[in-house]
């Protein structure tokens, strides 16, 4: 959940909202935990329904990190 709080703050700082999300990439170091990540994703994006990808990666710079979230936003003006 903390990852989504961090990206929401970054998105809002850029002048967007979660409702502007068109694509979410969730990178996991342990794909067997995808259901936990999917549950969290659903809590944040259940009504928005952006394109979504879950990918297993070997690791991140900090070995303690388990997940990274990337979000693309678009708002037609």
C-alpha positions in Angstrom: 0.0 0.0 0.0 2.9 2.4 0.7 3.9 2.2 -2.9 0.5 3.4 -4.0 0.6 6.3 -1.5 4.0 7.3 -2.9 3.0 7.3 -6.5 -0.3 9.0 -5.7 1.7 11.9 -4.1 4.0 12.1 -7.2 1.0 12.0 -9.6 -0.7 14.8 -7.7 2.5 16.9 -7.5 2.6 16.7 -11.3 -1.0 18.0 -11.5 -2.8 14.7 -12.2 -4.9 12.4 -10.1 -5.3 8.6 -9.9 -8.3 8.9 -12.2 -5.9 10.0 -15.0 -4.0 6.7 -14.8 -4.1 4.9 -18.1 -1.5 2.2 -17.4 0.0 0.6 -14.3 3.1 -1.6 -14.2 3.7 -3.6 -11.0 7.1 -5.1 -10.7 7.5 -7.9 -8.1 10.6 -9.6 -6.9 8.4 -12.6 -5.9 5.7 -13.3 -8.4 4.1 -15.8 -6.1 2.8 -12.8 -4.1 0.9 -11.4 -7.2 -2.5 -11.9 -5.5 -1.5 -9.5 -2.7 -0.3 -7.0 -5.2 -3.5 -7.4 -7.3 -5.7 -6.9 -4.2 -3.9 -3.7 -3.4 -4.1 -2.6 -7.0 -7.9 -3.3 -7.0 -8.4 -1.2 -3.9 -6.7 1.8 -5.5 -7.8 1.4 -9.2 -11.0 -0.8 -9.1 -13.2 2.0 -10.4 -10.5 3.5 -12.7 -9.5 0.3 -14.5 -6.2 1.3 -16.3 -4.3 -1.2 -18.4 -2.3 -3.2 -15.9 0.8 -5.5 -16.1 2.4 -7.5 -13.3 6.0 -8.6 -14.0 8.5 -10.5 -11.9 12.0 -9.0 -11.8 15.2 -10.4 -10.3 15.7 -7.5 -7.8 16.0 -3.8 -7.2 18.9 -1.7 -6.1 17.8 -2.1 -2.5 17.4 -5.8 -1.8 14.7 -5.0 0.8 12.4 -3.6 -1.8 9.8 -6.2 -2.9 7.7 -4.1 -5.4 7.8 -1.1 -7.6 4.9 0.6 -9.2 5.0 2.6 -12.5 2.0 4.6 -13.5 1.4 6.5 -16.8 -1.2 9.3 -16.7 -3.0 11.2 -19.4 -5.7 13.8 -19.4 -7.1 15.1 -22.7 -7.3 18.8 -22.4 
